Amino acid sequence: MSQSLEAVESAARAEFDAKFAARERGLSVSRKVIRSSANAIRAFHRGEMDDCSRLMDEAGVLLEEAETVLRDHPDVLFAGFVDDAAKEYAEARLTYALGLDGPLPSPEDLGVRVGAYLHGLGEAVGELRRRLLDLLRSGQLDRGETTLSAMDDVVDLLASLDYPDGMTRGLRRTTDVARALVERSRSDLTTTIVQERLRKDLSDQL
């Protein structure tokens, strides 16, 4: 091998070794973000709000770490797995905010890109459906209606963003899934309200 090719090999190995090491570290940390975010959502549904907040904070710190590790390698940073982690983190934060009827954090508040935020928002609809069913089982119909209204608002927002899938990473499909969940939830809520009215009517007649 000529001396000039040896120099090329040396330069290539130096760059790719650094990139590979950063990728492996970023991938490992991103998986931890996803795990902490999923555990935060589980804690939310169990009503363990302190644990939920702690796990969301943990996920946020880890997400910053993943982005810092890959800052010098934007081709890896924007390859997908960090965005997937950011989406899961956004889903946890947005489920918490919407589920408790609190202020909605912005993408800037969460430190995530708009695409990851919107996908997280769409997937939060599924978590809100679970919350709505829990509310119906416990007889909290007013809060169930508030939750359904929040789900409706999310779908309306997502449906208004009609851009090519290549730009949004398939947001249209996420929107379609969310819309179907909203309609099923509307049916469940309506059925429960009608049953409750019938029960009250029968009780009044006795």
MARPA-884431 format. One line per field, with one value per atom (N, C-alpha, C): atom name; x, y, z; residue number from 1; residue in one letter. Coordinates in Angstrom, 3 decimals, decimal comma. Example, Ala and Ser with C-alpha at 12.3 -4.5 7.8 and 13.67 -1.06 7.14 Angstrom:
BEGIN
atom = (N/CA/C/N/CA/C) $
x = (13,190/12,300/13,200/12,850/13,670/12,900) $
y = (-5,690/-4,500/-3,300/-2,250/-1,060/0,030) $
z = (7,800/7,800/7,800/7,080/7,140/7,870) $
n = (1/1/1/2/2/2) $
res = (A/A/A/S/S/S) $
This chain:
BEGIN
atom = (N/CA/C/N/CA/C/N/CA/C/N/CA/C/N/CA/C/N/CA/C/N/CA/C/N/CA/C/N/CA/C/N/CA/C/N/CA/C/N/CA/C/N/CA/C/N/CA/C/N/CA/C/N/CA/C/N/CA/C/N/CA/C/N/CA/C/N/CA/C/N/CA/C/N/CA/C/N/CA/C/N/CA/C/N/CA/C/N/CA/C/N/CA/C/N/CA/C/N/CA/C/N/CA/C/N/CA/C/N/CA/C/N/CA/C/N/CA/C/N/CA/C/N/CA/C/N/CA/C/N/CA/C/N/CA/C/N/CA/C/N/CA/C/N/CA/C/N/CA/C/N/CA/C/N/CA/C/N/CA/C/N/CA/C/N/CA/C/N/CA/C/N/CA/C/N/CA/C/N/CA/C/N/CA/C/N/CA/C/N/CA/C/N/CA/C/N/CA/C/N/CA/C/N/CA/C/N/CA/C/N/CA/C/N/CA/C/N/CA/C/N/CA/C/N/CA/C/N/CA/C/N/CA/C/N/CA/C/N/CA/C/N/CA/C/N/CA/C/N/CA/C/N/CA/C/N/CA/C/N/CA/C/N/CA/C/N/CA/C/N/CA/C/N/CA/C/N/CA/C/N/CA/C/N/CA/C/N/CA/C/N/CA/C/N/CA/C/N/CA/C/N/CA/C/N/CA/C/N/CA/C/N/CA/C/N/CA/C/N/CA/C/N/CA/C/N/CA/C/N/CA/C/N/CA/C/N/CA/C/N/CA/C/N/CA/C/N/CA/C/N/CA/C/N/CA/C/N/CA/C/N/CA/C/N/CA/C/N/CA/C/N/CA/C/N/CA/C/N/CA/C/N/CA/C/N/CA/C/N/CA/C/N/CA/C/N/CA/C/N/CA/C/N/CA/C/N/CA/C/N/CA/C/N/CA/C/N/CA/C/N/CA/C/N/CA/C/N/CA/C/N/CA/C/N/CA/C/N/CA/C/N/CA/C/N/CA/C/N/CA/C/N/CA/C/N/CA/C/N/CA/C/N/CA/C/N/CA/C/N/CA/C/N/CA/C/N/CA/C/N/CA/C/N/CA/C/N/CA/C/N/CA/C/N/CA/C/N/CA/C/N/CA/C/N/CA/C/N/CA/C/N/CA/C/N/CA/C/N/CA/C/N/CA/C/N/CA/C/N/CA/C/N/CA/C/N/CA/C/N/CA/C/N/CA/C/N/CA/C/N/CA/C/N/CA/C/N/CA/C/N/CA/C/N/CA/C/N/CA/C/N/CA/C/N/CA/C/N/CA/C/N/CA/C/N/CA/C/N/CA/C/N/CA/C/N/CA/C/N/CA/C/N/CA/C/N/CA/C/N/CA/C/N/CA/C/N/CA/C/N/CA/C/N/CA/C/N/CA/C/N/CA/C/N/CA/C/N/CA/C/N/CA/C/N/CA/C/N/CA/C/N/CA/C/N/CA/C/N/CA/C/N/CA/C/N/CA/C/N/CA/C/N/CA/C/N/CA/C/N/CA/C/N/CA/C/N/CA/C/N/CA/C/N/CA/C/N/CA/C/N/CA/C/N/CA/C/N/CA/C/N/CA/C/N/CA/C/N/CA/C) $
x = (0,855/0,000/0,890/0,527/1,336/1,171/2,145/2,120/0,888/0,454/-0,712/-1,977/-2,085/-3,265/-3,247/-2,070/-1,962/-2,457/-2,169/-2,634/-4,153/-4,711/-6,173/-6,793/-6,216/-6,732/-6,665/-5,579/-5,406/-6,446/-6,685/-7,660/-9,078/-9,369/-10,706/-10,954/-9,967/-10,127/-10,306/-9,561/-9,674/-11,082/-11,609/-12,946/-14,028/-13,952/-14,996/-14,925/-13,726/-13,611/-14,291/-14,059/-14,685/-16,198/-16,621/-18,060/-18,749/-18,097/-18,678/-18,798/-17,754/-17,790/-18,900/-19,053/-20,119/-21,487/-21,599/-22,879/-23,279/-22,335/-22,656/-23,060/-22,356/-22,705/-24,065/-24,293/-25,578/-26,726/-26,514/-27,558/-27,886/-26,852/-27,065/-27,855/-27,483/-28,172/-29,595/-29,803/-31,148/-32,076/-31,546/-32,368/-32,786/-31,898/-32,232/-33,312/-33,259/-34,304/-35,661/-35,697/-36,949/-37,461/-36,566/-36,978/-37,517/-36,823/-37,281/-38,614/-38,780/-40,031/-41,194/-40,970/-42,025/-42,394/-41,391/-41,662/-42,403/-42,110/-42,816/-44,295/-44,601/-46,001/-46,708/-46,028/-46,635/-46,927/-45,980/-46,188/-47,362/-47,502/-48,623/-49,950/-50,072/-51,331/-51,618/-50,582/-50,775/-51,048/-50,986/-51,212/-50,004/-48,839/-47,600/-46,895/-47,439/-46,996/-45,581/-45,165/-43,790/-42,793/-43,069/-42,198/-42,234/-43,407/-43,556/-42,682/-42,749/-41,951/-40,455/-40,064/-38,644/-38,134/-38,920/-38,509/-38,479/-39,406/-39,382/-38,152/-37,827/-36,618/-35,380/-35,352/-34,230/-34,103/-35,226/-35,214/-34,719/-35,115/-34,678/-33,174/-32,605/-31,151/-30,424/-30,942/-30,335/-30,407/-31,526/-31,663/-30,623/-30,418/-29,376/-28,007/-27,757/-26,478/-26,285/-27,336/-27,240/-26,932/-27,566/-27,341/-25,946/-25,472/-24,122/-23,070/-23,251/-22,309/-22,195/-23,302/-23,339/-23,262/-23,005/-23,031/-22,046/-20,916/-19,905/-20,140/-21,228/-21,545/-23,009/-23,361/-24,775/-25,395/-24,585/-25,147/-25,670/-25,076/-25,557/-26,669/-26,477/-27,456/-28,844/-28,923/-30,217/-30,583/-29,933/-30,193/-31,480/-31,981/-33,253/-33,383/-32,381/-32,616/-32,691/-32,015/-32,143/-33,525/-34,010/-35,366/-36,410/-36,181/-37,106/-37,140/-35,974/-35,907/-36,593/-36,365/-36,992/-38,514/-38,994/-40,445/-41,029/-40,346/-40,839/-40,828/-39,794/-39,715/-40,850/-41,060/-42,143/-43,493/-43,680/-44,941/-45,216/-44,190/-44,374/-44,755/-44,015/-44,298/-45,686/-46,059/-47,341/-48,510/-48,321/-49,355/-49,616/-48,560/-48,670/-49,440/-49,044/-49,675/-51,139/-51,420/-52,792/-53,667/-53,104/-53,878/-54,286/-53,478/-53,793/-54,360/-54,661/-55,222/-54,319/-53,011/-52,041/-51,545/-50,639/-50,092/-49,261/-49,404/-48,716/-47,320/-46,272/-44,922/-44,723/-43,902/-43,606/-42,407/-42,143/-40,922/-39,667/-39,645/-38,486/-38,367/-39,500/-39,475/-38,847/-39,149/-38,678/-37,309/-36,867/-35,579/-35,592/-36,728/-36,834/-37,236/-36,946/-37,327/-38,838/-39,370/-40,823/-41,384/-40,673/-41,169/-41,328/-40,312/-40,383/-41,506/-41,654/-42,711/-44,092/-44,323/-45,641/-45,966/-44,968/-45,204/-45,485/-44,761/-45,036/-46,431/-46,864/-48,205/-49,264/-49,023/-49,971/-50,057/-48,921/-48,930/-49,472/-49,412/-50,009/-51,519/-52,126/-53,570/-53,912/-53,068/-53,318/-53,263/-52,330/-52,239/-53,431/-53,910/-55,088/-56,340/-56,389/-57,530/-57,524/-56,358/-56,272/-56,720/-56,293/-56,703/-58,211/-58,779/-60,223/-60,987/-60,548/-61,225/-61,123/-59,972/-59,827/-60,807/-60,965/-61,888/-63,334/-63,679/-65,039/-65,317/-64,337/-64,528/-64,734/-64,117/-64,252/-65,396/-66,187/-67,361/-67,074/-65,874/-65,511/-65,809/-67,097/-67,503/-67,097/-67,154/-66,766/-65,298/-64,461/-63,041/-62,812/-63,652/-63,569/-63,867/-64,879/-65,213/-64,075/-63,430/-62,289/-61,151/-60,912/-59,842/-60,146/-61,401/-61,780/-61,610/-61,957/-61,800/-60,328/-59,434/-58,000/-57,541/-58,042/-57,700/-58,177/-59,380/-59,925/-59,028/-58,610/-57,770/-56,449/-55,882/-54,619/-54,799/-55,849/-56,082/-56,352/-57,104/-57,367/-56,058/-55,169/-53,875/-53,078/-52,950/-52,144/-52,719/-54,043/-54,684/-54,469/-54,254/-54,056/-52,664/-51,742/-50,357/-50,196/-50,683/-50,717/-49,465/-48,385/-47,114/-46,678/-45,767/-45,315/-44,733/-44,990/-44,507/-42,994/-42,311/-40,853/-40,365/-41,176/-40,818/-41,199/-42,304/-42,857/-42,587/-41,874/-41,580/-42,870/-43,829/-45,053/-46,061/-46,142/-47,082/-48,528/-48,808/-50,191/-50,706/-49,867/-50,298/-50,531/-49,644/-49,835/-51,149/-51,462/-52,710/-53,917/-53,835/-54,957/-55,218/-54,152/-54,299/-54,925/-54,450/-54,981/-56,461/-56,819/-58,222/-59,117/-58,662/-59,450/-59,616/-58,579/-58,659/-59,630/-59,650/-60,577/-62,017/-62,290/-63,665/-64,113/-63,224/-63,578/-63,837/-63,013/-63,180/-64,474/-64,825/-66,086/-67,271/-67,196/-68,253/-68,347/-67,191/-67,181/-67,762/-67,362/-67,846/-69,349/-69,812/-71,248/-72,068/-71,611/-72,323/-72,403/-71,291/-71,260/-72,188/-72,211/-73,076/-74,548/-74,899/-76,287/-76,681/-75,795/-76,088/-76,268/-75,461/-75,564/-76,879/-77,312/-78,590/-79,755/-79,696/-80,735/-80,779/-79,603/-79,543/-80,178/-79,892/-80,461/-81,972/-82,425/-83,860/-84,578/-84,018/-84,626/-84,605/-83,511/-83,400/-84,421/-84,692/-85,664/-87,083/-87,342/-88,681/-89,020/-87,978/-88,205/-88,606) $
y = (-1,193/0,000/1,242/2,204/3,410/4,241/5,107/5,945/6,838/7,315/8,199/7,448/6,163/5,374/5,027/4,821/4,562/5,761/6,959/8,173/8,273/7,862/7,874/6,884/5,673/4,662/5,152/5,759/6,255/7,314/8,232/9,303/8,732/7,749/7,134/6,386/5,630/4,884/5,819/6,901/7,847/8,438/8,806/9,409/8,388/7,213/6,218/5,585/5,437/4,913/5,859/7,160/8,150/8,171/8,086/8,107/6,859/5,707/4,453/4,448/4,926/4,977/5,902/7,054/7,991/7,383/6,684/6,051/5,012/4,171/3,124/3,726/4,777/5,441/6,128/6,814/7,480/6,507/5,355/4,336/3,775/3,508/2,980/3,961/5,226/6,233/6,441/6,388/6,549/5,449/4,239/3,135/3,406/4,015/4,351/5,436/6,374/7,406/6,742/5,810/5,116/4,343/3,671/2,885/3,788/4,878/5,790/6,438/6,780/7,397/6,418/5,170/4,152/3,912/3,873/3,678/4,875/6,067/7,264/7,182/6,719/6,588/5,536/4,445/3,424/3,985/4,751/5,370/6,346/7,066/7,997/7,264/6,159/5,416/4,779/4,507/3,966/5,062/6,315/7,429/7,771/7,257/7,511/8,714/9,906/11,099/11,529/11,300/11,646/10,801/9,510/8,630/9,017/9,368/9,785/11,003/12,006/13,219/12,922/12,079/11,736/11,030/10,095/9,343/10,220/11,167/12,089/12,982/13,459/14,273/13,468/12,220/11,331/11,153/10,937/10,764/12,029/13,189/14,445/14,637/14,303/14,412/13,445/12,232/11,231/11,652/12,253/12,705/13,774/14,698/15,710/15,064/14,020/13,312/12,668/12,024/11,386/12,406/13,548/14,581/15,186/15,319/15,855/14,900/13,608/12,595/12,640/12,932/12,877/14,249/15,267/16,633/16,817/16,158/16,302/15,353/14,605/13,631/13,786/14,910/15,172/14,131/13,461/12,422/11,250/10,993/9,945/10,481/11,704/12,315/12,341/12,622/12,745/11,489/10,357/9,127/8,435/8,708/8,099/7,700/7,042/6,487/7,553/8,675/9,754/10,393/10,544/11,074/10,130/8,829/7,866/8,040/8,237/8,454/9,768/10,806/12,103/11,996/11,196/10,992/10,352/9,345/8,669/9,617/10,421/11,403/12,425/12,921/13,879/13,246/11,991/11,302/11,276/10,980/10,943/12,318/13,343/14,705/15,175/14,870/15,340/14,554/13,274/12,484/13,052/13,361/13,927/15,253/16,134/17,459/17,357/16,600/16,490/15,697/14,659/13,824/14,539/15,523/16,282/17,662/17,878/19,150/20,313/20,104/21,138/21,855/22,817/23,548/22,616/22,773/21,900/22,456/21,672/22,160/22,207/23,129/23,264/22,388/22,213/21,486/22,114/23,449/24,137/23,851/23,806/23,489/22,121/21,175/19,802/19,565/20,501/20,327/19,251/19,114/18,094/18,765/18,088/18,626/18,486/19,335/19,391/18,042/17,355/16,072/15,047/14,944/14,010/14,414/15,708/16,224/15,823/16,017/15,727/14,239/13,406/11,964/11,576/12,202/11,952/12,408/13,528/14,040/13,069/12,550/11,591/10,316/9,830/8,594/8,817/10,046/10,351/10,133/10,217/9,980/8,571/7,595/6,228/6,124/6,853/6,850/7,576/8,606/9,318/8,453/7,603/6,664/5,746/5,245/4,385/5,148/6,394/7,198/7,414/7,692/7,915/6,677/5,502/4,271/4,082/4,433/4,367/5,330/6,521/7,502/7,020/6,391/5,870/4,775/3,909/2,825/3,360/4,500/5,077/6,086/6,212/7,079/8,559/8,926/10,338/10,796/10,935/11,217/12,613/13,595/14,952/15,002/14,343/14,319/13,504/12,509/11,735/12,611/13,475/14,385/15,369/15,841/16,750/16,055/14,809/14,048/13,815/13,477/13,276/14,572/15,692/16,980/17,248/16,908/17,077/16,184/14,956/14,042/14,590/15,122/15,739/16,870/17,718/18,870/18,416/17,362/16,841/16,363/15,585/15,066/16,203/17,201/18,350/19,037/19,195/19,826/18,986/17,696/16,825/16,749/16,691/16,604/17,869/18,995/20,260/20,358/19,485/19,537/18,555/18,952/18,070/18,287/17,630/17,734/16,341/16,259/14,942/14,092/12,782/11,868/11,885/12,166/12,240/13,354/14,394/15,506/15,222/14,524/14,334/12,946/12,096/10,719/9,940/10,096/9,296/9,799/11,107/11,660/11,364/11,236/10,983/9,664/8,645/7,361/7,487/8,199/8,431/9,155/10,107/10,859/9,952/9,091/8,176/7,239/6,722/5,849/6,624/7,839/8,663/8,979/9,263/9,578/8,368/7,185/5,976/5,760/6,029/5,885/6,890/8,095/9,111/8,684/8,150/7,744/6,581/5,639/4,540/5,076/6,031/6,614/7,407/8,102/8,845/7,892/6,764/5,761/5,204/4,909/4,386/5,399/6,663/7,694/7,907/7,943/8,139/7,004/5,778/4,618/4,700/5,081/5,168/6,266/7,401/8,509/8,106/7,458/7,020/6,009/5,083/4,079/4,738/5,743/6,432/7,202/7,813/8,525/7,549/6,410/5,402/4,910/4,724/4,275/5,292/6,568/7,621/7,707/7,576/7,624/6,493/5,302/4,156/4,352/4,927/5,170/6,187/7,205/8,253/7,704/6,674/6,115/5,179/4,740/3,811/4,534) $
z = (0,000/0,000/0,000/-0,856/-0,938/0,321/0,535/1,737/1,770/0,596/0,555/0,952/0,539/0,919/2,399/2,940/4,372/5,173/4,658/5,330/5,271/4,101/3,961/4,934/5,004/5,925/7,365/7,733/9,098/9,432/8,487/8,708/8,802/7,919/7,920/9,220/9,661/10,911/12,099/12,121/13,231/13,293/12,111/12,084/12,428/11,804/12,026/13,410/13,960/15,329/16,310/16,136/17,022/16,834/15,577/15,280/15,831/15,670/16,141/17,666/18,341/19,806/20,284/19,615/19,985/19,709/18,581/18,240/19,287/19,671/20,642/21,984/22,392/23,655/23,539/22,428/22,227/22,169/21,536/21,438/22,819/23,613/24,963/25,827/25,768/26,573/26,075/24,759/24,195/24,673/24,788/25,307/26,748/27,518/28,902/28,947/28,001/27,910/27,685/26,738/26,418/27,627/28,323/29,493/30,601/30,884/31,936/31,565/30,298/29,836/29,963/29,566/29,674/31,133/32,002/33,430/34,020/33,505/33,970/33,622/32,415/32,003/32,851/33,123/33,986/35,377/35,916/37,230/37,182/36,082/35,921/36,018/35,302/35,312/36,668/37,435/38,784/39,807/39,367/40,286/41,130/40,751/41,512/40,890/41,158/40,460/40,837/42,063/42,444/41,656/41,566/40,787/39,315/38,827/37,439/37,153/38,007/37,812/37,865/38,817/38,953/37,704/37,189/36,011/34,762/34,643/33,507/33,573/34,765/34,923/34,546/34,973/34,660/33,149/32,481/31,030/30,332/30,831/30,232/30,330/31,482/31,666/30,728/30,621/29,748/28,280/27,885/26,500/26,183/27,110/26,919/26,784/27,565/27,490/26,118/25,617/24,300/23,215/23,277/22,269/22,394/23,625/23,834/23,280/23,528/23,047/21,524/20,857/19,391/18,728/19,517/18,974/17,821/17,891/16,830/15,664/15,727/14,662/14,258/13,632/13,309/12,398/11,564/10,695/11,518/12,666/13,569/14,470/14,952/15,854/15,239/13,944/13,283/12,487/12,811/12,061/12,480/13,671/14,052/15,502/16,087/17,415/18,502/18,328/19,318/19,206/17,971/17,773/18,374/18,257/18,861/20,383/20,967/22,416/22,786/21,977/22,230/22,137/21,186/21,034/22,289/22,831/24,037/25,234/25,323/26,405/26,275/25,052/24,826/25,154/24,790/25,078/26,577/27,360/28,813/29,353/28,942/29,423/28,992/27,763/27,244/27,827/28,070/28,749/30,134/30,834/32,183/32,142/31,223/31,144/30,731/29,687/29,198/30,163/30,756/31,666/32,929/33,346/34,554/34,226/32,929/32,474/32,867/32,705/33,039/31,802/31,979/30,822/29,946/28,652/27,708/27,424/27,691/27,366/25,859/25,408/23,987/23,626/22,323/21,940/22,540/22,575/23,151/24,645/25,340/26,774/27,028/26,150/26,328/25,704/24,864/24,201/23,137/22,445/21,391/20,082/18,989/17,687/17,480/16,602/16,413/15,963/15,066/14,584/15,697/16,553/17,681/18,632/18,835/19,720/19,200/17,901/17,334/17,371/17,122/17,231/18,681/19,614/21,027/21,411/20,844/21,110/20,582/19,377/18,807/19,631/20,093/20,878/22,282/22,765/24,063/24,045/22,868/22,761/23,243/22,909/23,374/24,887/25,500/26,962/27,578/26,899/27,398/27,299/26,283/26,205/27,422/27,776/28,954/30,194/30,305/31,459/31,458/30,281/30,192/30,661/30,251/30,676/32,192/32,756/34,219/34,899/34,321/34,889/34,802/33,690/33,536/34,553/34,761/35,736/37,144/37,430/38,771/38,863/37,774/37,791/37,628/37,213/37,068/35,626/35,347/33,975/33,511/34,409/34,024/33,606/34,378/34,037/32,766/32,561/31,327/30,117/30,245/29,145/28,883/29,943/29,783/29,052/29,401/28,757/27,289/26,971/25,572/24,783/25,397/24,724/24,397/25,316/25,075/23,924/23,887/22,803/21,459/21,449/20,226/19,740/20,666/20,309/19,691/20,243/19,707/18,270/18,037/16,688/15,705/16,126/15,248/14,859/15,818/15,533/14,546/14,837/13,976/12,563/12,465/11,149/10,325/10,988/10,267/9,642/10,061/9,579/8,416/7,271/6,101/5,251/5,641/4,934/4,490/3,525/3,042/4,167/4,081/5,121/5,257/4,152/4,221/5,126/5,251/6,137/7,579/7,760/9,115/9,686/8,928/9,362/9,661/8,759/8,855/9,863/10,044/11,019/10,653/9,374/8,953/9,549/9,574/10,141/11,643/12,326/13,762/14,011/13,143/13,270/13,051/12,056/11,777/12,960/13,554/14,717/15,874/16,092/17,182/16,962/15,719/15,417/15,718/15,355/15,624/17,129/17,895/19,353/19,951/19,402/19,892/19,639/18,454/18,143/19,015/19,279/20,191/21,599/22,008/23,338/23,440/22,361/22,344/22,505/21,821/21,935/23,356/23,953/25,325/26,308/26,149/27,057/26,893/25,646/25,385/25,992/25,794/26,350/27,868/28,488/29,952/30,456/29,777/30,190/30,067/28,952/28,752/29,831/30,131/31,172/32,530/32,815/34,103/34,192/33,098/33,102/33,309/32,655/32,841/34,284/34,863/36,251/37,181/36,938/37,784/37,612/36,345/36,075/36,811/36,747/37,438/38,942/39,440/40,877/41,324/40,498/40,859/40,874/40,063/39,964/41,120/41,830/42,945/44,224) $
n = (1/1/1/2/2/2/3/3/3/4/4/4/5/5/5/6/6/6/7/7/7/8/8/8/9/9/9/10/10/10/11/11/11/12/12/12/13/13/13/14/14/14/15/15/15/16/16/16/17/17/17/18/18/18/19/19/19/20/20/20/21/21/21/22/22/22/23/23/23/24/24/24/25/25/25/26/26/26/27/27/27/28/28/28/29/29/29/30/30/30/31/31/31/32/32/32/33/33/33/34/34/34/35/35/35/36/36/36/37/37/37/38/38/38/39/39/39/40/40/40/41/41/41/42/42/42/43/43/43/44/44/44/45/45/45/46/46/46/47/47/47/48/48/48/49/49/49/50/50/50/51/51/51/52/52/52/53/53/53/54/54/54/55/55/55/56/56/56/57/57/57/58/58/58/59/59/59/60/60/60/61/61/61/62/62/62/63/63/63/64/64/64/65/65/65/66/66/66/67/67/67/68/68/68/69/69/69/70/70/70/71/71/71/72/72/72/73/73/73/74/74/74/75/75/75/76/76/76/77/77/77/78/78/78/79/79/79/80/80/80/81/81/81/82/82/82/83/83/83/84/84/84/85/85/85/86/86/86/87/87/87/88/88/88/89/89/89/90/90/90/91/91/91/92/92/92/93/93/93/94/94/94/95/95/95/96/96/96/97/97/97/98/98/98/99/99/99/100/100/100/101/101/101/102/102/102/103/103/103/104/104/104/105/105/105/106/106/106/107/107/107/108/108/108/109/109/109/110/110/110/111/111/111/112/112/112/113/113/113/114/114/114/115/115/115/116/116/116/117/117/117/118/118/118/119/119/119/120/120/120/121/121/121/122/122/122/123/123/123/124/124/124/125/125/125/126/126/126/127/127/127/128/128/128/129/129/129/130/130/130/131/131/131/132/132/132/133/133/133/134/134/134/135/135/135/136/136/136/137/137/137/138/138/138/139/139/139/140/140/140/141/141/141/142/142/142/143/143/143/144/144/144/145/145/145/146/146/146/147/147/147/148/148/148/149/149/149/150/150/150/151/151/151/152/152/152/153/153/153/154/154/154/155/155/155/156/156/156/157/157/157/158/158/158/159/159/159/160/160/160/161/161/161/162/162/162/163/163/163/164/164/164/165/165/165/166/166/166/167/167/167/168/168/168/169/169/169/170/170/170/171/171/171/172/172/172/173/173/173/174/174/174/175/175/175/176/176/176/177/177/177/178/178/178/179/179/179/180/180/180/181/181/181/182/182/182/183/183/183/184/184/184/185/185/185/186/186/186/187/187/187/188/188/188/189/189/189/190/190/190/191/191/191/192/192/192/193/193/193/194/194/194/195/195/195/196/196/196/197/197/197/198/198/198/199/199/199/200/200/200/201/201/201/202/202/202/203/203/203/204/204/204/205/205/205/206/206/206) $
res = (M/M/M/S/S/S/Q/Q/Q/S/S/S/L/L/L/E/E/E/A/A/A/V/V/V/E/E/E/S/S/S/A/A/A/A/A/A/R/R/R/A/A/A/E/E/E/F/F/F/D/D/D/A/A/A/K/K/K/F/F/F/A/A/A/A/A/A/R/R/R/E/E/E/R/R/R/G/G/G/L/L/L/S/S/S/V/V/V/S/S/S/R/R/R/K/K/K/V/V/V/I/I/I/R/R/R/S/S/S/S/S/S/A/A/A/N/N/N/A/A/A/I/I/I/R/R/R/A/A/A/F/F/F/H/H/H/R/R/R/G/G/G/E/E/E/M/M/M/D/D/D/D/D/D/C/C/C/S/S/S/R/R/R/L/L/L/M/M/M/D/D/D/E/E/E/A/A/A/G/G/G/V/V/V/L/L/L/L/L/L/E/E/E/E/E/E/A/A/A/E/E/E/T/T/T/V/V/V/L/L/L/R/R/R/D/D/D/H/H/H/P/P/P/D/D/D/V/V/V/L/L/L/F/F/F/A/A/A/G/G/G/F/F/F/V/V/V/D/D/D/D/D/D/A/A/A/A/A/A/K/K/K/E/E/E/Y/Y/Y/A/A/A/E/E/E/A/A/A/R/R/R/L/L/L/T/T/T/Y/Y/Y/A/A/A/L/L/L/G/G/G/L/L/L/D/D/D/G/G/G/P/P/P/L/L/L/P/P/P/S/S/S/P/P/P/E/E/E/D/D/D/L/L/L/G/G/G/V/V/V/R/R/R/V/V/V/G/G/G/A/A/A/Y/Y/Y/L/L/L/H/H/H/G/G/G/L/L/L/G/G/G/E/E/E/A/A/A/V/V/V/G/G/G/E/E/E/L/L/L/R/R/R/R/R/R/R/R/R/L/L/L/L/L/L/D/D/D/L/L/L/L/L/L/R/R/R/S/S/S/G/G/G/Q/Q/Q/L/L/L/D/D/D/R/R/R/G/G/G/E/E/E/T/T/T/T/T/T/L/L/L/S/S/S/A/A/A/M/M/M/D/D/D/D/D/D/V/V/V/V/V/V/D/D/D/L/L/L/L/L/L/A/A/A/S/S/S/L/L/L/D/D/D/Y/Y/Y/P/P/P/D/D/D/G/G/G/M/M/M/T/T/T/R/R/R/G/G/G/L/L/L/R/R/R/R/R/R/T/T/T/T/T/T/D/D/D/V/V/V/A/A/A/R/R/R/A/A/A/L/L/L/V/V/V/E/E/E/R/R/R/S/S/S/R/R/R/S/S/S/D/D/D/L/L/L/T/T/T/T/T/T/T/T/T/I/I/I/V/V/V/Q/Q/Q/E/E/E/R/R/R/L/L/L/R/R/R/K/K/K/D/D/D/L/L/L/S/S/S/D/D/D/Q/Q/Q/L/L/L) $
